[in-house]
Amino acid sequence: MCTTSAVFSLLQFPLFIWESHSHIHAFWVNMFCVVFTIISFTNPLYLIITPLQKYLLKREEELETKVRVNC
């Protein structure tokens, strides 16, 4: 997350220059910012979901082994 925010901080000035020189490109600058924001939010979600998936798969495997042992 720190890397993403650092890259975005470095891009602020070029994006400002791009937007200030032409009002036509303001839409594309805003679209770039929206896409970049969505990408930044997916990284923490990925970091939360991956361990949860591993935990649930391990739990399911343990339940299957218990069922096999009991049968």
N, C-alpha and C positions, 0 to 999 in steps of 0.2 A: 504494500500500500504506500509506503514511503517513496518507493521508486516511481510509482505512478504519479504521485503528487509532485515529486521533483521534476519529472518530465513536463507535466502540465505547467508548472511554474516557469520553466524555461521557455515554454511556448507562448506565454501570455503576451510578451512584447511583440513577437512577430505577428500574432493574431490581431493585436491592436493596430499595428501598422497596416496589415492587410485590410482590416475593416475600415480604417479611417481614410484610406486612399480611394475606395470605391464603395458607394452605397449599394451597388448591385450585388457585391460579394458578401454583404453582411449576412444574408440568409445562409450562405455556405459556411461562413465562420461559425454561426450559431449551430448549424447542423453538425459540424465537426465537434463542437463543444458538447453537444448532446450525446453523440456517439461515444466520445471519450469518457464522459461521465458514466454512461451505461457500462462500459468496459471496466471502469474503476469499481463499480458496485458489484460486478460479477466475481471479482477476485475474492473478497471476503466470503461471499456465498459459497464459492468453491471450497474454501478452507474450512467452512463449517460442515458442508455436506459430505465431503470425502471421509473424514473420520467416522461420521455417523453411519455411512454406508458400510464401512469396514466392521463397525461394531454390530450392526444388524445382521450382516452376513455371518459373522462369527457366532452370534447368538443362535441363528437359524441352524448352523452346522452342529452346534452343541445339542440343540433340541433333537435333531435327526439322529445323532449318535445315541442319545438317551432312549429314543423310541426303538432303535434297533437292538439295544441291549435288553430292553424289557420284553421284546417279542421273542 
